């Protein structure tokens, strides 16, 4: 009887030891899982912050690009206006040169007659 009792006690003791070990293992695994989850959340938050900063930088670059495009367009319009003015001046000079040639020819003809 005592041998049976002794075996039963030993079996219960072993069962309790195994159960305690399993409970400890489960708790350790849960703690590792929580730590890993926390680390992942931290990484996700860091990546979100980096994405936000990159988006802000992109917005600033886009604005600078729009400003430069507007400035280039304005300068292009000014250059076109200058080209139109130059063409107008060239036409006026050509008209003046024709008038001067006609006046010279007319003056030469008058001098020949006299």
HELIX and SHEET records of a PDB file:
HELIX    1   1 UNK A    2  UNK A  113  1                                 112    
END                                                                             
